[in-house]
């Protein structure tokens, strides 16, 4: 499952990856990403929560890259990735190199508590 939400007051776009994420789910979620970004001011922070991720289709990489490009176009300043198990890192550093032209600051955290501190929540 893929879920994207926002916190306008914190200028935060929150991606949640839960259990198995299919390419179709992520593609449908891209519509939500576009709509939510339209409601946020430039200069956002992104939280990618991979704590409950079990697996992801290989085809998700291209779609996730499109989400990164949308965030980049919206002026993302900080990307925080919550990845408690390094084995669940789905190659986001590689995707970032190709899809973030403006290179936001990126921090990888093991816990949501650590991520919240980095984001000032």
Order of alpha helices (4+ residues) and beta strands (2+ residues): beta-beta-alpha-beta-alpha-beta-alpha-beta-alpha
